[in-house]
């Protein structure tokens, strides 16, 4: 019986030596969580989302304009030239792909300047 009482007294976890380190760790986590500037993070996310939306709209508009110009040139060239139809279609596709690639490269370089990576 005496051994049972001794064993019961050693398993008591109400002592401050066990709970103080756990409380200190939890307190440090709470301080770190409270120190985060949520307003600046949300503001940055909104700013980046609006910039991405603006760039998508700008890219769409520039793509539409470039497609209209290429198609207009293609139709006038198709009427004047007496080349093979498949050859004209290939040239049209190559010009269109080149303009799309160049436009995408131009927009990506101006939206993400090299200094942003440093």
Protein Blocks (a to p, Z undefined) as FASTA:
>chain_A
ZZmmmmmmmmpckbfklmmmmmmmmmmmmmmmmmpcfklmmmmmmmmmmmmmmmmmmmmm
mmmmmmmmmmmmmmmmmmmpccdfklmmmmmmmmmmmmmmmmmmmmmmmmmcfklmZZ
